[in-house]
Amino acid sequence: MHLLPSLLPSPRTLATLQRVLLVALLTPAVLAALAAAIPAMTLMPFLPGGTDRAIRLLAAQRTYLSTLLAGSRPVP
């Protein structure tokens, strides 16, 4: 009975769908986190040591997004 494998899409298609779904589901969460960081980013440079903290916050957000997108890439 080999009916089931013929009904499923290819692994490449499934990997692409997984990436699309992952990005679609996490985009609102990432945008909410960035929106919550906007007030901090506008005030931090005026506080002692705030510029360094703002740079670290932006670097952490960039690293998080890069890791998220790189981890969701389909295997070639």
C-alpha positions in Angstrom: 0.0 0.0 0.0 2.0 3.0 -1.3 -0.9 5.4 -1.7 0.2 7.8 1.1 3.6 8.8 -0.3 2.1 9.7 -3.6 -0.4 12.1 -1.9 2.3 14.1 -0.1 4.2 16.9 -1.6 7.9 16.6 -2.1 10.2 17.3 0.8 11.5 20.4 -0.9 7.9 21.8 -1.2 7.3 20.9 2.5 10.5 22.7 3.5 9.5 25.8 1.6 6.0 25.8 3.1 7.5 25.4 6.5 9.7 28.5 6.0 6.8 30.5 4.7 4.6 29.5 7.7 7.4 30.1 10.2 8.1 33.6 8.9 4.4 34.4 8.6 3.7 33.3 12.2 6.7 35.0 13.7 6.6 38.3 11.8 3.9 39.8 14.1 5.8 38.8 17.2 9.1 40.4 15.9 7.3 43.5 14.8 5.7 43.8 18.3 9.2 43.4 19.9 10.6 46.1 17.6 7.7 48.4 18.3 8.2 47.9 22.1 11.9 48.8 21.7 11.3 52.1 19.9 10.7 54.1 23.1 13.8 52.7 24.6 15.8 53.4 21.5 14.8 57.0 21.5 15.7 57.6 25.2 18.8 55.4 25.6 21.2 57.6 23.8 20.5 60.4 26.3 21.4 58.3 29.3 24.9 57.5 30.5 26.1 54.5 28.6 22.9 54.4 26.7 24.4 54.5 23.3 26.3 51.3 23.9 23.2 49.6 25.3 21.2 50.7 22.3 23.8 49.3 19.9 23.8 46.0 21.8 20.0 45.8 21.7 20.0 46.4 17.9 22.8 43.8 17.5 20.8 41.2 19.5 17.7 41.8 17.5 19.6 41.5 14.2 21.2 38.3 15.5 17.8 36.9 16.5 16.3 37.6 13.1 19.3 36.2 11.2 19.3 33.0 13.2 15.5 32.7 12.7 15.8 33.0 9.0 18.9 30.9 8.6 17.4 28.1 10.7 14.3 28.0 8.6 16.0 27.6 5.2 15.2 24.5 3.4 17.9 21.9 2.9 19.3 22.0 -0.6 
